[in-house]
Every structure is written in C-alpha cells, then in structure tokens.
Amino acid sequence: MKADLSDAAWTRREGLAELTQALGAEAIRWVGGAVRDSLLGHEVADVDCATTHLPDAVIELCKQAGIRTVPTGIDHGTVTAILSGGPVEITTLRHDVSTDGRRATVAFAQEWKEDAARRDFTINALYAHPETLAISDYFGGLEDLAARRVRFIGDARERIREDHLRILRYFRFQARFGAELDREAEEACAELAPMLKGLSRERIASELLAILSLPDPHEVIARMHEKGVLKVILPETCRQHIAALERLIAAERDQGFAPSPIRRLAALLPPVTDVAGDVAARLRLSRAQRGLLVTLAERKPEDCEAAKAIAYTEGVDAAAGRILLQGGDASAIKDWVPPQFPLKGGVIVERGVAAGPEVARIMRAVESQWIAEGFPGEQRIAELLEQELAKR
C-alpha cells in the first residue's frame, strides 16, 4: 500500500483548488472515504472535507469566492459546495455531547484529533492536507489499512453504544476491506447485537442491502450468522440459507450477472411468499423491492423451462433471479428484451366483438397462448385470434 496521495487524480479535480483558496488550506482537510480508498488504489467517487470553520462561515466564505453552497445537513454542521468537478460535503469539526445509540447530540470543535475521535473506524479517520497531501493519522489507521484490519477507534463497545448501526457498518467494512479480523471488534459486535433492535428498520435495511451489494459478502454474512448478529435483523435465516447465498454468488459470477441485493436477500429466506412479504414490510422496502422479493419467493423447479415466459410477465430480473436461486442457467435471458404483444383491441372490435370486457378476455387468451408458444410472429397470432373467435 502506497501511503501517500501524490498519484490520486481526484486531488486535482476541478474546483477543489478554488475551494481550498476560499476556506484556507490550514482550515480544511480531505477526510474519510476518498483518502482511504485512494491509499488502497480504489476508484474515488465522493470527496468529503472537514473544516475548523463554523457552517455560517463556510457559506459566507464560499459566497465571497463565487461558490454555491447547499445546507444539506446544516443542523449537524454539513454544507455541500457545488463545484464544477462534483459536489463536496464540508463538515465542521465535531465532538459528541451525548448519544443514545440511535442519534447523537454534537458540538462543534476546533481540534482535528477531537473530530477523529468521534468517528467509527481508524481507517475512516485519515485526514489529508489539501495542498501538501500530508496525511494525519491519529489512531493507527494507516497501519490498519496496510493490514486490511477494520478496527474501532478506542473502545469498540463504547463506539457501538454511541451508534448501534456501527455493528452492521463493521461487517460491511470488513467485507470491503478486511482480511485480518479484530478480535475486540468481533466480540463487541456479538455481545451488543441485541441493541440493533432499537434502530429504525430503514437504517437496518440500508446497511443490510449495502452488505449484500458487495461483490462477495458470503463470508461476512456467515460470520454475522455465527456471531448471532443476523438473527436479530433476519431471524428467518438458517445455515441452509447461508449455503444458498454462497451458491447464488457463485452462479452470478459464473454467468456474468451483477450482484443484486434483493436476489441475495431472497437466498437468505425460505421460498415462501408470506415470509418474503413480512420481511419486506419489516425492513420498509420499497414497493418495487417488495414485489421482486415476493416474486423470487415464488420460484419453483419448472421455472428453468419457462424462463422467457417469466421474464415477459414478471421482468427479466425476476426471471433470472428465480433461475439463479435454483442453480439453473439464466444466461439465455441475461440480455433478452421481451417483445411487445402486437395484437390491439381495435383489431378484435373490427371482427365484430363489442368493445368492453369480451375484447379484454380475448386478448388475454391469445396473449397467454402466444407466451406459451414462445412468442411466435404475427401470422401465428392471427391464427390464435381466429381460434379464439371461433369459440364464441
């Protein structure tokens, strides 16, 4: 691991120099994910900035420099600068006044180390000078990053009691960056896992789906199950489902399918629609996410023989998921675009059928047979229509 940012392209991103000049190089530091990911050689998307300036001063200094700002989290000291190279979140240094595991009351600070002390993991508390790119590391984050170790800052149990969601964040970061396990962190997460019950379902769902979106979260999910963390947020999951997730991830990789967190969530549940619906409601999933999860729970062995029919009626993602979850080959529909049913109601009316429910019934009947026959051309559709009209 190269412990400097001299080759990091994002440090030369358009607008950052102007922001540095506006706020003063000694009053800001690049912090968090951009610094961490650069040191690991990963691509950087978002740039965050910490500052000793109070939020009102940030807004005023940016205004004087012609930089537009948006008070995206003003109550917590965050202002977003709208730069030509992309937005930058600017947050005033903070320290915690009180916490209850769900939210924190913070006060503004002036010391970089004080701000670093309230962050979760050592690898997230690395600060870079905007001009020299010198890195300030107050808690051994560089050493942990080199060892691929995710370690809480200070006492792990204290950090988790401040924000219970850090249990799930620990496992997400372990899946992304970890190699060497930190015993204290693992034990703390296992011991304090029941605290997750006090969090909002939305926050839990967001972190769980983020974990399941990673390239290969199987090992971490298995450890969450082993440590008793998973049963708190997903009690429906058993060892059999962990193995199903492993098989699904292998099938996705072998067949070239991108990770799907809902598909992977389905692997962790029994294939029962009521269970899928209950989990979707409990996690406050969106309507689309709930619909997909329930559809995936309807999977059955014969799906592999009716892949395109399911893709047409339920969507390609649903069809591919149902097949992949059963260990089938979904490559035939990976890039398939379902055809549009060409028969129009007006054609049926022209054949003497009064507009209304009967037209809709005939269209459904013809479409159903068209799907069953593998989407034949218009000539066959005309024949199917004739057959249906002859039944009247």
Helices and strands as residue ranges (DSSP letters): G 9-12, H 16-23, G 25-27, E 28-31, H 33-39, E 47-51, H 55-64, E 68-73, G 74-76, E 78-82, E 88-92, E 94-99, E 104-108, H 112-117, G 122-124, E 126-128, E 135-137, H 141-146, H 156-162, H 166-177, H 183-192, G 193-198, H 201-212, H 218-226, H 230-233, H 239-255, H 261-267, H 273-282, H 287-297, G 301-305, H 307-314, H 316-324, G 331-333, H 345-350, H 357-372, H 378-390
